[in-house]
Amino acid sequence: MVTKEGIVKYQLDYLPGHPVNFPVIASLNAWRKILFMANLVGQDVDRYGGAGYGNVSQRLERAVKGTQPRFAISGTQTGGLVELTADHYAIVTETWPEENRVVATGPIMPSSESLTHGMLYVVDQAANFILHAHSPEIWQNASVLGIPTTSASVAYGTPEMAEEVRRLFRDSPVRERKILCMGGHTDGVMSFSRTAEEAGCVMMAYLARALAL
């Protein structure tokens, strides 16, 4: 299995389609730019082999009641772009961790972390926004900061990572803290909440706490 940053590891059933209505994701996109300006999302030749890093997503209304969560997520390898438009967001309609499979549509293929986002939306019905950043400061101090962390033996973008998210919601205070670190994904941090602003403020608050150590 490929381990390079930003590489999609799941089976993708992708059908090109129309973009999400941009006003719907305007708040998400604004926070994505804030993360970019803070170097929590981006692309750097000196980090992760030069691949783009970080992604953001937003829960969308379900097409049919009782079906899987639908969500808009920034497309694969968009980390290096300063400004994103609706054409840079995919729409994930189904995630099947047990099959290592993602079903998506839209103008671009979804992020390599789509399985993990999908699982988080399943286990936390209150979460409408997820911000996946890369912060060495937070990640290296996760234990001191009391941030629930997935197993270091589990790689990003895998069914095992999705199951680790489920485990954290069962065995840790992650639901209350609204942030987790990915032990097997260098610098990987995810915050989540009801609004984009709340998720963003959680991320920035923990970054400030990490910098103060």
N, C-alpha and C positions, 0 to 999 in steps of 0.2 A: 504493500500500500504506500502510495506517495505521501511524503511528510512535509514537502515544501510548503511554506506559508502561502495561503490563498488558493491552494489547489482543491477543486471540488472532488470529494472522495465518494459521494453517494451516486446511485443510479438516478439520473435525472430524466423525467418524462416532461419535456418542455415543448410547448406550442407557442410560437410567436403570436402576440396579440396586442391589443390597445393598451396604452399606459393607464395607470391609475389617475383619477382626477386630481390635478396638482394641489388645489386648495385643501383637499382632504389631508395631505401629508405636509402642508406648509410648516407646521410647528415642528414636526419630526425633522424636516430638512434644515430648518434653522438651527436646531441643536446639533445636527450632523456637522454643520459649518463651524459651530463653536468648538466641537471636538477636534475638527481639522485644525483650527487656529491654535488650539492648545497642544497640538502634536499627539493627540490621543487617537486620531485617525489620520491616515496619510500614506505616504510612500517615500522611502529614503534608501538610497543605494547602500548605506551603511547599516541598515536594519533588515533582518529577515531575508537576506539575499536579494534585496531590492524589490521584493513583492509588495503590493499594496496591503494594508492592514486596517482592521476595524470595519464595522458595519452597523447599520441601524435598521430597526423595523417597527411596524405599527400594525396592530390588530385591525382587521376590516370586518364589516358586517358579514355574517355567514349567509351564503346563498340559500341554504335550507336549514331550518332549525334542527339542532341536534347533530349536525355534521361537524367535521373537524374545523378548527380555527383557520380562517383565511388571513393572510397578512401581506403587507407590502414590505419588501426588504431591498436594501441597496444591492445593486448588481455586483457580480463577481468582478474583481479587479477594477473597482472604481475608487479605491482608496486614495489614489494620487490626484484625483480631480478636486480642484478648489470648490467649484460650484456644481451641484447636481441638479438635474431637471427631472421631470416625470419620466423621461426616457431612460433614466439611470436606475429605475426601481422596477423590480420584478414583482409579480403577484403569485405567492405560493398558495395553492388551493388544498393541497394534501401533503402530509408528512407521515411516512411509515418507517419508523426506526427499526422495527423488527425485520423489515425487508431492505433496509438501507436505501430507501427510495423517497424521492421528492417529486411532487407534481407541481408544475408552475407554468405561468403564461406571462405575457407582457412583452415589452420591447427589448428586454435583456435577460440573460440567464441569472438566476439568483446567487447570492453569496454562498460560499462554501460552508457557512455556519447555519444554514437553514434548518437542518435537523434539530440543532440545539434550540434555536428560537422557537420552533414548532412545539417542542416538548415543554418549554417554559410556559407558553401560552396555554397548554393543556393543563398543567399542574397548578397554575395560578390564574384563576378566572378574573382576578382584579387587575392583572397586568395588561395594559394596552400598548405600552411602548417598551422597547428593549434597546439599550445602547451597548454595543460591544466595542470597547476601547482597548488600547494597548498602553499600559502604564507600568514601567519598571518600578516606579516608586510605590505604587499601591501593591503590585504583585509580590514584590520582594518583602513587603511588610505585612502581608495578609494575616499571619498568625498574631502579630502584635496588635493589629487593628481589629482582630476578632471577626475576620471575613470568612464565611464558609467557603471551603475550597474543594474542588473535585480532585480525584486521585491523580497523582503525578504519573501514573502508568497509563492513563487514558488520553489518547490523542484527540485533537479538535476535529469537529466535522464528522464524527463517527457515531454509530448506534450506541456504542459504549458511553460516549460523552452525554448523549441524550439521557441514558439511564442514570448516569451520575447526577444529572440535574434532578431527576426524579428522586434519587436517594437523598440529596441535600434537602429537598422539601419535606422529606419524611423524617430525617434524623438531625436536622440543624435548624437554627433560627433564621434561615435565609429569607423566609417569607416576610419577616418583620424588618430585617435589615435591608432588603431590596438590593442586594449586591452579592456577587459571588466572584471568586477567582477560579481560573482554570489551571489546576496544578500541572497538567501535562501540556500546556499551551503557553509558551513563554510570554509573559507580560499580559496575558489575556484576562480582562475584567469585564463583567457584564452587570449593568444596573438596569432596573426595570421598575415600572410603577404605572399608576393610573393615567398620568399625563406625561408628555415629553419633558415638561419643565421639572416635574418631580423627579423623574429618572435622571435628568441632567444634573439637578442639584445634589442628588445622592452621590453621583460620580465625583463632582467637584468638591463636595464636603470631605469625602474620603481622600481625595488627592491632597487637599489642604492638610488633613491630619497626618498623612504620610510625609509630607514635606516638613512638618513640624517636628518629626521624630529626630 
